[in-house]
């Protein structure tokens, strides 16, 4: 088994769901960190969810991110295991209002 640490960034996340990560076939992935930083001049709300077999499972829904602040959605003691074909999405309630960063461990 190969273990590979990876990171993904999404700039200017807005009101359309941005794909952060898609879990490849024959791979299990551990999401070890997921953060959203507010880059706008007003508070924003953010949603993060995983789609598995056409069903959305929310990690956070409508969480407030203050001006100049960030929200750690996954981190610390919390980890999320993604299965092949799972897709991680994130979106905000305002256009181009945040930057997202994800850290993952892929196991193949």
Secondary structure, 3 states (H helix, E strand, C coil): CCEEEEEEEEEEECCCCEEEEECCCCCEEEEEEEEEEECCCCCEEEEEEEEECCEEEEEEEEEEECCCCEEEEECCCCCEEECCCCEEEEEECCCCCEEEEEEEEEEC
